[in-house]
């Protein structure tokens, strides 16, 4: 939709839940989570017109809250793929190379990226 709320356009039509959509930094793709296969939430990307849907994650666990890195090369998300505690993972924008980046005893949710490097690093 437009910033003033006009021009709302539905771009998904399946029966599964879909949420946590976000634009890629270059504005060419959306990333979102969905259980469109009737099972667990997983990460998908698609074109802004709803075409070109590609599933990036799969398995018998939840993946949710995807967010693009500022340079668009990676996507951070949380997952239960390594056990009963939610952890933050980072993968390449094509879904390859998922790597856990937190190692907590409590659930870690809602990843975010820092656009500017910390001073002195």
N, C-alpha and C positions, 0 to 999 in steps of 0.2 A: 504494500500500500504506500501511498504518498505520505510524507511527514505530517500532513494536515489531517490524515485519517481517511481521505478519499481514495478511490481506486483499489479497493480491497480485491485481491485475486486469490482464489484457492488453487494451490499447486499440487496437493496430494489428494488422493481419493480412496485410499485403501482403508480397511476397517480397523487396523491396528493403531495403537497409540503412537503418536509422534510428538516429540518436544525438543526443547533445548536447541533450536535452530540458530545458526550464526553464519554470517557472510564470511567468505574468505577475504583476506586483506585486499586482493585485487578486484573483488566484486564479481568474480566469474562463477563461483560455486557456493552452495550452502552445505554446511555440515549439520547433521541432526541425529538424534537417537530415535529408534522406533522398535516396536515389537511386531512389525508388519507380517512376520512369518508365523505369528500366533504363539510364539514362545517368549524368549528373553529379549530384553532391550539390547540392541546393538547399534553400532555407528554406521551411518550412511552419508554419502555426498550426492548432490544432484545439481543440475543447472537451475538457474532462477526461474525458468519456465516450467519446471517439474520434470523435464526429460533427463536422460542420462543418469538414472539412479544407480549407484554402485554401493554395494555393501562392503564395508571395510573390516568389520569384525564379526566373528561368529563363535559359537561354542555354547556349552551348557552353563552359562553364567551371565550376569548382567554387566553391560558396558553403558555408561550414560554421561551426560554433561560434557559433550565434546566442545572444545574451543581451539580455534586456529592459533598458531604462533604468529607473532607480528610479521614475520617474513613469509608466511604461508607454506613453509616446508614441512611443518609438523602439526600434529593435533594432540592436545592433552585431553585426558578423560579419566573418570574413575571407573573401577571395576572390582568385581569379586572373583576374578579369574585365578587368584593365588590363594583362595581360602575364604574363611567366613568374615574377614575384615576388609572393608572397602579400602582400596589403595589408589593412588594417582599413577597413571601410566602416560607415556609419551610414545607416539608412533609417527612414522613418516606419513605424509599426506596421502599416500597411496595405500595405507593400511599395513605396510610392511614394518618389521622391526619393533613391535611393541615392547617397551622397557618400563619396568616398575621404577618409580622415582621416590616413593615414600615407603617407609618400613615401620609403620606404627603398630600400636597395640589396640588403638581405637580406630573407628572408621574415619577415613579421609575422603572428603567430598568436594565438589565444585572447584575444579582447577582454574587457574588464571595465569596469564603471562604478564611479565613486566616488560613494557615497551622499551624502556631505557635501561641500560646496564647500571648496576650500582657503582657509585663513585669509588675509584681506587681499585676496581677489579678489571 
